[in-house]
């Protein structure tokens, strides 16, 4: 994640991002606690209604959480399917909190009642990230049910009523890009203090068809930066984050040079290099509801092992797997433009699973890189005249 607000906020802001700016190996684990769902989202692979077979039991889940804590994992991001389908969710959050993990819940929000919000707040949940993918009609179409937007809004309000921090997570697609700006304004009126702007991630070429083009992506990222800067200048310390595409790091640095000057931009660049770009197979890991360990939350077609057979810590440290080893030493393997890119240290070649889905080649270019050769230092502007 790229903490735009922490990078571009005014210098006298006292609000710091809660996103760590540097990450150790395995610092964040995304855990899909169930394979079941209550809605069908257009940009996610379909899941069956209700709970799924083969989920980790409560006892297995607690043992898994203990191993994560012992290994030094900092953040446990709980996802699904729809995680609120698990009736032991608050119990698992409380166990993770007691073990010292920061816990975050990703949900479509439609099952987030007052009772569940209170239980999760008491369990120590850090915040809940609710997917809102457009204005009502568009959101309902993407999530496959009329009224889904209103139910998500009710879930947000239920969480706010018990002082459980809320983030809105917006995943941009070709369908909903036009709604982003108005949605940001609407969420501001709702008192939402965090906005996560997510690029579409996929390891399936069919989902790739929902993606926006480079021009639309660039406009959207600039709008996130503009609104962040404007909000902070007005004293509204909203937290904005970009996630899913580390080409954004180079763009945010360029934006800082343009809008804030060289000194601030230098600081922005240093922070982005500390964050370190795409962390697939390194600082971020994924575990599905059956215990299979994946390189990222969106690279589900390839598993390194299963926590029912070996602890997560042992799987994540086993570099006998050639893909894992290459991801951790990727500069010699990434595509032609990347090693000489001015922003390699803050991007690391972008998404490998998107490249694989788009081309069949794990080490091809990330199709979402929208920066030009000139912008990344591969073309002399004078020679192009």
Protein Blocks (a to p, Z undefined) as FASTA:
>chain_A
ZZfklmmmcfkbcbdcfbdfbdcehkbccddfbfbdfbdcfkbccddehjdehiacfklm
mmmmmmmmmnopabdcddedjfklpmklmmmmmmmmmnopacddddehlmmcfklmmmmm
mnopabdcdddebdfklmmmmnopghklmmmmmmmmmmmmnopacdddddddfklmmmmm
mmmmmmmmnopabdcddddddfbfklmmmpccfklmmmmmmmmmmmmmmmmmnopacdcd
dehiaklmmmmmmmmmmmnojklmmmmmmmmmmnopaaehilpccddfkopacfbfklmk
bcfbdfklpcfklmmmmmkbmklmmmmmmmlmmcfklmmpmklmmnnnpafklmmmmnop
akbccfklcbdfklnopacfklmZZ
